[in-house]
Amino acid sequence: MKNGLLRFAAVVAAAAVMWGGAAVCRAAGPRVVLLDPKVHGDGAGSLAAAVADMLVTRVSAKGAEVVRRTGEDVADAAAALDSAGAAALVKWSISVFGDDVSIDISVYRRGGGAPRGVYASMKRAELIPAMESLAARLASEGLGLAVPGTPGGGAAAPAPAPAPAPAPPGPAKTPGGADEAAAAPPSPVDPLGPETVLWKGEGIEPADAAMGDVDGDGSDEIVVVEYDKVHLFKHDGRAMKLVATVDGEDGSFAVTVADINRNGRAEVFVSAYAEYVKSYVLEWNGDTLVKTADRLDWFFRAVDVPRRGLRLFGQKTDFHGMRTGYVHEIAWSGSGYVRGGRAGLPPRTDLFSFAYMEDDEGRLVTLVRNSDTLSIDVYDEEGKRLLAGSKKYGGTLNYYTGDYGTDATDSIEALEEQIRGGPLWIRVPQKIQWLGGPYALVARNKRGPLDIFKKHSGFKSSELVLLHWDGIGLREVYTTPELPAYTVSVMAGDVDGDGRTEAVALGADGLEALWGGVRSYLTGFAVRY
C-alpha cells in the first residue's frame, strides 16, 4: 500500500480584544503590555505578584514603557498590540514544584512572527537575585533593547523600531548573491528564522527523508524514499536538483544516512517491510546510487550520540511485522553489517522514537517518545525517568501494512491507529548549541478535519519545535511559524553548501484527484538560524 496524502484546509479566525485602563510604568522606550501570569503549584500566586512587580520596575529601568493588564486572556496578539498601541505583548507563567521555581515568558512583537521565548529556573532562595538577570534577558532577547552585559548589548541605545514581519517563503538564496549580501550573523535570540522553500515537485509521495554527505564532496545531500523508489537531491548553489532516482524495494518507509563503513561517502540505509523485512543499503558510485546490501532483516536508524558521534542502530520485528525487542547498535565488520551491543534504552522503546542529548552540565539524557501518551519522556543514564511529558509531538502518515484482517472496516481502524500513534522523528542537531546547550528539533503535525469519504483524518499543517532540557523541564524554546504542509521528516545540516547549518523540514500536501488518485507535492523548508 502506498503512503496516502490527504487534502488539507486551514481556517483562520481573528478575535478582537478590548482594553481597559491599567497601571503604566513610563519610560522613553517602546510600550510593552505585561499580562497576568498563569500560575501552577502551591504558593505560585503570591510569588507571581511579587515577580510581576519586580519585572515591571526592572524592565522599565532598561528603557521600556510597561503597561500591566489584569484579568485578561489574550488570544489574538496582533489585535491586542494594535488596541494598546504597543510594540510588544508579554505572556508568562510561573510554576512552583517544591523548592523549584520556573518562569516561562513568551514575547509577541509587532510585525508578526513566532513569539520569542525567555525562561529561567531557580530555587526559591535564588528568585530575587535572579530577577535582574531575567529582566535584562527579557529586555534584550525579548524586546530587542540594548542592555549592557547581554548578547548584543552595550551602551544604552534608543528603542528600536518595531520588528518587521518575516519575509515570505521564496526561492532558495544564492551564496554570494544579492540575497546573501545583507545576511546577519546567527542570532542567539531568534534561532529559526523565516523559512525558504528549497524545492517543490509533483509526483512524489514521500515516506521519509534524511540528510548526509552521500557523494563525499563535503556538503550534505537529501535522500527521499517512496514506497518503492529512492530519490537523491543536491543543492547546486542556486536551487535544489534531483540528481538520481533508483528503484527500491516494495514497502520502503524509512531512510537514514551515515558513513558506517568509513569510506568517506555516507551509506543510505532504507528500512522496508512488505510481508517480511527486506531492508537494503545504497551507496554513491560516482554516477548514481547502487545497492550494496539487501534483504537485511533489520530496521535502521542513525542517531547522534554525544561524545561518540553518529551511530547506526537497528531493531527487528515480531511475527506480525511490528517493531519489538531491544534496539542494538549496528557496526561494520569489514565485509558487512553486524549486530553490536544493546542500546541502554527503557523497555518497549521504538527505534524511531528516541534521541540522545546532553544537559547543561554535560550529563547524557535520553528523550523517548511515549507510545501511550504520544509525549516525550526524559531518562538519565541509569534509566531513571526524570520527566513524564505531557505535550504531544510528532504525528505521521507513515505506515506499513500488517495482517489486520480482510474486512475493510478493520483496515480503516488500523490506519487510524497508525496515524495517531506513528513514530516521532526526533533529531538532535549537535551543531545547534547556542543559548547554553544542545537542543532537540522535533515536528508537531496538526490534525485536519475528518474526511467523510475516507473515514479518517489526516494532517493539515505542522510546525517545528526546538526543545531544551534544563534539568527540570523540557522547554519549548522556539516554535516556527506554521508550515502549510504535513512534515514528513526533520533534518539538520549544510544543505546549500554555504557553511551554515540549516534545519530542514520536508513537508507534503496532496490533492485527491477526481477518481481517487493522489497528486502529491514535496516541499523542503530551510528554516535558518
C-alpha positions in Angstrom: 0.0 0.0 0.0 1.3 3.4 -0.8 1.5 6.3 1.6 -1.7 8.2 1.5 -1.5 12.0 1.4 -4.8 13.8 2.2 -6.0 17.2 1.3 -5.8 19.8 3.9 -7.6 23.1 4.7 -7.0 25.9 7.1 -9.5 28.2 8.7 -8.2 31.3 10.4 -10.3 33.2 12.9 -9.4 36.6 14.4 -10.6 37.8 17.8 -10.9 41.4 18.9 -9.6 42.3 22.3 -10.9 45.2 24.3 -8.5 47.0 26.6 -9.4 48.9 29.7 -7.3 51.1 31.9 -4.2 49.8 33.7 -1.2 50.9 35.6 1.6 52.2 33.4 5.3 52.4 34.3 6.5 55.0 31.9 9.9 55.2 30.1 11.1 56.7 26.9 11.2 53.4 25.1 8.6 51.1 23.4 5.4 50.3 25.1 5.1 46.8 26.4 2.0 45.1 27.6 2.5 42.6 30.5 -0.4 40.3 31.1 -1.3 38.4 34.2 0.7 35.2 34.6 -0.6 31.7 34.6 0.3 30.1 37.9 1.0 26.4 38.6 1.7 24.9 42.0 1.2 25.7 45.7 2.2 29.3 46.6 2.7 30.3 43.0 0.1 33.1 43.2 1.9 35.2 45.8 5.2 34.7 44.1 3.7 35.7 40.8 2.5 39.1 42.2 6.0 39.8 43.5 7.7 38.7 40.3 5.4 40.9 38.2 6.2 44.0 40.3 9.9 43.3 40.1 9.7 42.7 36.3 7.9 46.0 35.7 10.4 48.0 37.7 13.5 46.4 36.2 12.3 46.3 32.6 11.2 49.9 32.8 14.6 50.9 34.1 16.1 49.4 30.9 14.1 51.7 28.6 10.6 50.2 28.1 7.2 51.7 29.0 5.4 48.8 30.8 1.6 48.6 30.8 0.1 45.9 33.1 -3.2 44.4 32.1 -5.0 42.3 34.7 -7.8 39.8 34.3 -7.4 39.3 30.6 -6.6 36.3 28.5 -5.4 37.4 25.0 -6.0 35.0 22.1 -5.0 37.3 19.2 -1.7 39.0 20.0 -1.7 41.2 16.9 -5.1 42.7 17.7 -4.1 43.2 21.3 -1.0 45.1 20.2 -3.0 47.3 17.9 -5.6 48.0 20.5 -2.9 49.0 23.1 -0.7 50.8 20.7 2.2 48.6 22.0 5.3 47.3 20.4 5.3 44.0 22.3 3.0 41.8 24.4 4.3 39.6 27.2 2.5 36.4 28.2 4.1 34.4 31.0 3.7 31.7 33.6 5.2 30.8 36.9 5.4 27.2 38.2 6.4 26.1 41.6 7.2 22.5 42.4 8.5 22.2 46.0 11.6 24.4 46.2 12.0 24.8 42.4 10.6 27.8 40.5 10.3 28.1 36.8 9.4 31.3 34.9 8.4 31.0 31.2 7.9 34.1 29.1 6.7 34.5 25.5 7.1 37.9 23.8 4.8 38.7 20.8 6.3 41.6 18.9 4.5 43.9 16.4 5.0 42.6 12.8 4.1 39.0 13.5 6.4 36.0 13.5 6.7 33.4 16.2 6.9 34.5 19.8 10.4 34.9 21.4 10.9 32.7 24.5 12.8 33.7 27.6 12.7 31.3 30.6 14.6 30.7 33.8 14.6 28.0 36.5 15.9 28.6 40.0 15.4 27.7 43.7 13.1 29.9 45.8 16.0 31.4 47.6 17.6 32.4 44.3 14.5 34.2 43.0 15.2 37.8 44.0 18.9 37.7 43.0 17.9 36.2 39.6 15.3 38.9 38.8 17.9 41.4 37.5 19.3 38.9 35.0 15.8 37.8 33.9 14.7 41.4 33.4 17.8 42.1 31.4 17.2 39.0 29.2 13.6 39.9 28.7 14.6 43.5 27.6 17.4 42.3 25.4 16.3 38.9 23.9 12.5 39.5 24.0 12.2 43.3 23.3 15.4 43.9 21.3 16.7 46.7 23.7 20.4 47.2 24.0 21.3 46.1 27.5 24.9 46.0 28.8 26.1 42.5 29.7 23.7 40.7 27.4 24.3 39.2 23.9 24.4 42.2 21.6 24.1 44.6 24.5 26.3 47.6 25.1 25.7 51.2 26.0 22.0 52.1 26.3 20.6 53.0 22.9 17.3 54.4 21.7 14.5 51.9 21.4 14.5 50.0 18.1 11.7 50.3 15.6 9.1 47.5 15.7 10.5 44.3 14.2 9.5 43.8 10.5 7.3 40.9 9.5 9.2 37.8 8.5 9.9 37.6 4.8 7.5 35.3 2.9 8.8 32.0 1.5 10.7 32.5 -1.7 13.3 30.8 -3.9 16.5 29.4 -2.4 19.1 32.1 -1.8 22.3 32.1 -3.8 25.5 32.2 -1.8 27.3 35.4 -2.5 24.3 36.8 -4.4 22.1 39.9 -3.6 20.0 38.0 -1.1 23.1 36.9 0.9 24.9 40.2 0.9 23.0 41.6 3.9 22.9 38.3 5.8 23.4 38.9 9.6 25.4 36.6 11.8 23.4 33.8 13.6 21.2 35.4 16.2 21.1 33.8 19.7 17.6 35.2 20.1 15.7 34.1 17.0 17.4 30.8 16.0 15.0 29.6 13.4 14.2 32.4 11.0 11.8 32.7 8.1 11.5 29.6 6.0 12.9 29.3 2.5 11.2 26.9 0.0 14.0 24.7 -1.3 12.2 22.6 -3.8 8.7 21.7 -5.0 7.7 18.9 -7.2 4.8 16.8 -8.3 4.5 13.0 -8.3 6.4 12.1 -5.2 4.6 10.5 -2.2 7.4 10.8 0.4 7.6 8.3 3.2 10.7 9.6 4.8 13.8 11.7 4.1 17.4 12.0 5.5 20.4 14.3 5.1 24.1 13.5 4.8 27.2 13.7 2.6 26.3 10.9 0.2 28.7 11.7 -2.6 31.6 12.7 -0.3 32.1 16.2 -1.5 31.8 17.8 1.9 28.2 19.2 1.6 25.0 17.4 2.5 22.5 15.9 0.1 18.9 14.9 0.8 17.6 11.4 0.2 13.8 10.9 -0.1 12.2 7.5 -0.2 8.8 6.5 -1.6 7.1 3.1 -1.4 9.4 1.6 -4.0 11.8 4.4 -5.1 14.7 6.4 -3.7 15.5 9.9 -4.9 18.7 11.9 -4.3 18.6 15.7 -4.2 21.5 18.1 -4.2 21.8 21.9 -4.0 23.8 23.3 -6.8 24.3 26.8 -5.2 21.1 28.1 -6.7 18.4 25.6 -6.3 17.7 22.0 -5.3 18.2 19.5 -8.1 17.1 15.9 -8.5 20.3 14.1 -9.4 19.3 10.4 -9.2 16.2 8.2 -8.9 16.6 4.4 -8.4 14.2 1.6 -7.8 14.0 0.4 -4.2 12.1 -2.5 -2.5 8.4 -2.5 -2.0 7.4 -1.2 1.4 10.2 1.3 1.8 9.1 3.5 4.7 12.2 5.0 6.4 15.7 6.2 5.4 18.8 7.1 7.4 22.2 8.3 6.1 25.6 7.6 7.8 29.1 6.7 6.8 29.4 3.5 8.8 31.9 1.7 6.6 34.2 4.8 6.9 34.9 5.2 3.1 34.2 8.9 3.1 30.7 8.6 1.5 27.6 8.1 3.7 25.6 5.0 3.0 21.9 5.2 2.5 20.1 2.7 4.8 16.4 2.1 3.7 14.0 0.2 6.0 11.4 -1.8 4.1 8.6 -4.1 5.0 6.1 -5.8 2.7 5.1 -9.3 4.0 8.6 -9.5 5.6 11.5 -7.2 6.4 13.7 -6.5 3.4 15.8 -3.5 4.2 18.7 -2.5 2.0 21.7 -0.3 1.6 22.6 2.1 -1.2 25.9 3.9 -1.9 27.0 6.5 -4.4 29.3 5.1 -7.2 30.1 8.5 -8.8 27.1 8.5 -11.2 24.2 7.1 -9.2 23.0 5.2 -6.2 23.8 1.4 -6.3 22.6 -1.3 -4.0 25.4 -2.7 -1.8 23.4 -4.9 0.5 19.8 -6.1 0.5 17.3 -8.5 2.2 18.6 -7.3 5.6 16.2 -8.2 8.5 16.8 -5.0 10.5 15.1 -1.7 10.5 17.8 1.0 10.6 18.3 4.5 12.1 21.4 6.7 12.6 21.4 8.6 15.9 23.8 11.3 17.1 25.3 10.1 20.3 27.1 12.8 22.4 30.9 12.3 22.7 30.6 9.4 20.2 29.2 11.0 17.0 26.8 9.4 14.6 26.0 5.8 15.3 23.8 3.2 13.5 21.1 1.4 15.4 18.7 -1.4 14.4 15.6 -3.2 15.6 13.9 -6.4 14.5 10.2 -7.3 14.2 7.9 -9.9 15.6 5.8 -12.4 13.7 3.3 -9.7 12.7 5.9 -7.3 11.4 5.7 -4.9 14.4 8.9 -3.4 15.8 9.6 -5.3 19.1 12.6 -6.3 21.1 15.8 -4.5 22.0 17.5 -1.8 20.0 21.0 -2.7 19.1 24.0 -0.8 17.7 24.9 -1.9 14.2 28.6 -2.0 13.3 30.7 -2.5 10.1 32.8 -5.7 10.2 34.8 -5.0 7.1 32.6 -7.1 4.9 29.1 -6.5 6.2 26.8 -5.0 8.9 26.7 -6.9 12.2 24.8 -6.6 15.5 26.7 -4.8 18.2 25.8 -4.2 21.9 22.4 -3.4 23.2 21.4 0.2 23.5 20.6 1.2 27.1 17.0 2.3 26.4 13.8 1.9 28.5 11.7 -1.2 27.7 9.4 -1.0 24.7 11.4 1.9 23.2 10.7 2.1 19.4 13.7 2.5 17.1 12.3 5.7 15.6 11.2 7.3 18.8 14.3 8.2 20.8 17.3 10.6 20.8 20.3 11.2 23.0 21.4 14.6 24.2 23.5 16.2 27.0 22.1 18.5 29.6 23.7 21.8 30.6 26.1 20.0 32.9 27.3 17.6 30.3 25.3 14.6 31.6 23.8 12.2 29.0 20.0 12.1 28.9 17.6 10.1 26.6 14.4 11.5 25.1 11.9 8.8 24.4 8.5 9.3 22.7 5.9 7.5 24.9 3.8 5.3 22.7 0.8 5.6 25.1 0.7 9.3 25.7 2.5 10.5 22.5 4.5 12.8 24.6 8.3 12.8 25.3 9.7 11.3 28.5 13.3 12.1 29.7 15.6 9.4 31.2 19.0 9.6 32.8 22.0 7.3 32.0 20.8 4.8 34.7 17.4 4.5 33.1 15.6 6.6 35.8 12.7 8.6 34.4 13.3 12.3 35.1 10.2 13.6 33.3 6.9 12.2 32.2 6.0 14.6 29.3 2.5 16.0 28.8 2.7 17.7 25.4 2.1 15.7 22.2 4.7 15.7 19.4 5.2 14.0 16.1 2.3 12.5 14.2 2.8 10.8 10.9 1.0 9.3 7.9 3.9 6.8 7.6 2.8 3.2 8.0 3.4 -0.2 6.5 0.8 -2.9 6.1 0.4 -5.8 8.5 -2.1 -8.6 9.0 -5.1 -6.5 10.0 -7.7 -8.8 8.5 -9.7 -8.7 5.3 -12.6 -6.6 6.4 -12.4 -3.0 5.1 -13.5 -1.6 8.5 -10.6 -3.3 10.2 -8.2 -1.8 7.7 -9.6 1.7 8.3 -9.4 1.3 12.1 -5.8 0.1 11.8 -4.8 3.0 9.6 -6.4 5.5 12.0 -4.4 3.9 14.9 -1.2 4.2 12.9 -1.9 7.9 12.2 -2.5 8.6 15.9 0.5 6.6 17.1 3.0 6.9 14.3 6.7 7.3 15.1 8.2 10.6 16.2 11.2 11.6 14.1 13.4 13.2 16.7 16.5 14.9 15.5 19.1 16.4 17.8 21.5 18.5 15.6 24.6 18.9 17.8 25.7 21.9 15.7 22.8 23.9 17.0 24.1 24.7 20.5 23.5 28.3 21.3 21.7 29.6 24.4 23.8 27.3 26.6 23.4 23.8 25.4 22.2 21.3 22.8 18.6 21.2 21.6 16.2 18.7 20.2 14.4 19.6 17.0 11.0 17.9 16.6 8.0 18.2 14.3 4.4 18.7 15.5 1.8 17.8 12.9 -1.7 19.2 13.3 -4.6 17.1 12.5 -7.1 18.1 9.9 -10.8 17.6 9.6 -12.4 14.2 9.2 -12.7 13.0 5.6 -16.2 11.5 5.4 -15.4 9.6 2.3 -12.1 8.1 3.6 -13.5 7.7 7.2 -10.3 9.1 8.8 -8.5 12.4 9.0 -5.0 13.5 8.0 -2.8 16.4 8.9 -3.4 20.0 7.7 -0.3 21.7 8.8 2.8 21.5 11.0 5.4 23.4 13.0 8.9 22.7 14.1 9.7 23.0 17.8 13.1 23.5 19.5 13.2 21.7 22.8 15.8 22.2 25.6 16.2 20.1 28.7 17.3 22.3 31.7 17.3 19.5 34.3 13.8 20.3 35.5 11.6 20.5 32.4 11.6 20.1 28.6 11.1 23.6 27.4 9.8 24.8 24.1 12.4 27.4 23.4 11.2 28.3 19.9 8.3 27.3 17.6 8.4 28.1 13.9 5.6 29.8 12.1 3.0 27.3 10.9 4.1 25.4 7.8 1.2 24.8 5.4 2.1 21.1 5.0 2.4 17.8 6.8 6.0 17.4 7.9 7.4 14.1 6.8 10.9 14.4 8.3 13.1 16.9 10.1 16.8 17.2 9.5 19.8 19.5 10.1 22.9 20.1 8.0 24.5 22.4 5.5 22.2 21.6 2.6 23.3 24.5 0.3 27.0 24.5 1.0 27.2 28.0 2.5 28.9 26.9 5.6 25.8 27.3 7.9 23.6 24.7 9.4 20.0 24.7 8.2 17.1 23.0 9.9 15.2 21.4 7.1 11.6 20.1 7.2 10.4 18.0 4.3 6.6 18.6 4.0 4.0 17.1 1.8 0.4 18.1 0.9 -1.9 16.4 -1.5 -4.9 17.0 -3.7 -7.0 13.9 -4.3 -7.9 13.5 -7.9 -11.4 13.1 -9.1 -11.1 9.3 -9.4 -9.3 8.7 -6.2 -5.6 9.1 -7.3 -3.3 11.2 -5.3 -1.3 14.1 -6.7 1.4 14.9 -4.2 3.9 17.7 -3.7 7.1 17.7 -1.7 8.4 20.9 -0.2 11.6 21.5 1.7 11.7 24.3 4.2 15.2 25.5 5.1 14.5 27.1 8.4 17.7 29.0 9.1 19.0 30.5 12.3 
